[in-house]
Amino acid sequence: MKYVLIFNLTLISFSMSAQVQQTFLYEITLLKQFQHQSMWTEREHSIQKDHIAYLDSLTQNGDLQIAGIIDQNLEDHKGIIILKTDNYKKAKEIATNDPSVKEGMMSVQLRPIHVYFKAKK
């Protein structure tokens, strides 16, 4: 009986740790040559539409927790995206596959976040 209890507790512990997701911040910055929207071609407008659709798909599948713009004007324009994923590799894949990054309109920085406080729903 004692061994069954230890085995069950080990299984519970293992399954709980396997379900824990990590939180990451990916910050995107509009590159200088794209800081004036008047200079955008149809290509850049299309990339931004794809970027918005991409973020929406991440929201739908549960990876994206929150996203927003730090500066509303285009000079020094930055966006932040908070992700919850299984690991850094998946977060990096998500960030580098963002169409605005992949197509060279924005640079990206990815950082893990160690969450200590969180509002309860």
Steps between C-alpha positions, in 0.01 A plus 500: 500500500785736588663444158173561316460834679858604417450394137173696475656811653792471257260475206302802620820700547629402156173583324475835679852603398435393141199733485678809631543755229757775495439867432698696242508858378572562138554862416487610139643826369422656166822542301601857417427477129136420583446768765309725260184330381491732199802303373321165527414319182216257457747231613551658844126550548448134408770390747328693778163339417671161518662601831158585651351173370797310647452658843129420481578134424738488800219638716258240369735208573583628849869590454450877505398642838517874429628725222520874454689798368737695723518811281210590273702712257728327254829647625651256749189287452502189720256225569496251783359152491473279809504129420438189705672201345658172598857619453739761362540316170127524426490867606794576270329319214184704555689830518715439193201381295314827559454632144629847595822340627526233234457754220753743649274787610562455872777373721420277795632443851383199699531478877367260762282654770493357849146579617473556873166678522192451288146629539241233567205485266 
